[in-house]
């Protein structure tokens, strides 16, 4: 099949949604020749910060001379983004060929795989074909029953920040959610975020039961040195690093990545300090408080739950004090969008509301009506493009605009904003 047919094949099972469990993906991987057994992994779970932590790890591993695979979800603009090797997304031709092989393997399965299960198996298949030394594998939902957990024991398991999200599936307390995330512990080594003691206890218990050597990041060891739009410099455990990612929360994500790197060294990987520092300095991660336009500034942030938006609000205040802020806001209806909105209200002068491109999207008019009931100036727009144009107009001459609330919307907004110059 060609690229368009490959995308159509993967999109054809999107109606299945999310179905936790490893039976289907395990059968598919068996049919593909068990590619997971020919790869080594850093397996990353968590509620927030997974993508940024994965990006920092990927760059550090590549700079260390390793052929490094990266699997993420969701993508911003194209499905290819989910599967990359040394920073290069899989090509359309390789993507189409791999999906053809995947479809042949899946043919005849009694129960069809979900889209995430298919893309996970596809990624592992591609990473074997690409000869990856080490794969940074981001979980989708949870950990224990996530399709990515069909792999064996990773060289390092990583748990990033944990918050209340997907509570209907994962549980309604941090401790219950932590237990699901800790399902990626299978022995070997693990690194985790500096979490509250009750959550640490859950992770420790699973680590002890599985014989996993677990360490936690120590945020008291983070010493900020400089901070501006070019990035941040800091020391962690006495060694200096620089990152381009903005916001105090990114220093904490970097600390988790550094603990994971130390665990990988303990597992036998040669990861020189200078190479790690180069990787961190080069690491970029789109749509995470990313400034894509200047004068007026337009920032895109993929924050999509209350914990994320608390960080977004703090980062807006940090980088745009005494500035008029126009927020382009959209959310999914199954998120805690009322609390998300309330976190943004104190840092917003005006809201432009849009509907993300997802069957789970909250209608922009409903969001705008809620914001107005909270005393805010808010207007709904029919299209993402008209919402972006309005946000840019209303942020002039001396304000800024920020798109926030949904990764599904962030990708479309980013593509439109970056293409504005070409259309003029």
Secondary structure as UniProt FT lines:
FT   HELIX           3..11
FT   TURN            12..13
FT   HELIX           14..16
FT   HELIX           23..31
FT   TURN            32..33
FT   HELIX           35..38
FT   STRAND          41..45
FT   HELIX           50..63
FT   TURN            64..65
FT   STRAND          68..71
FT   HELIX           79..82
FT   STRAND          83..85
FT   TURN            86..87
FT   STRAND          88..89
FT   HELIX           92..106
FT   TURN            107..108
FT   HELIX           115..129
FT   TURN            130..131
FT   STRAND          134..138
FT   TURN            144..145
FT   HELIX           147..150
FT   STRAND          156..159
FT   HELIX           167..170
FT   HELIX           174..181
FT   HELIX           182..184
FT   STRAND          188..192
FT   HELIX           197..210
FT   STRAND          212..216
FT   HELIX           219..221
FT   STRAND          222..228
FT   TURN            229..230
FT   STRAND          231..236
FT   TURN            237..238
FT   STRAND          239..243
FT   HELIX           248..266
FT   TURN            267..268
FT   HELIX           273..282
FT   TURN            286..287
FT   STRAND          290..293
FT   TURN            294..296
FT   STRAND          297..300
FT   HELIX           306..319
FT   TURN            321..322
FT   STRAND          324..329
FT   TURN            333..334
FT   HELIX           337..345
FT   TURN            346..347
FT   STRAND          350..353
FT   TURN            359..360
FT   HELIX           364..373
FT   TURN            374..375
FT   STRAND          378..380
FT   HELIX           384..395
FT   TURN            396..398
FT   STRAND          399..404
FT   HELIX           407..423
//
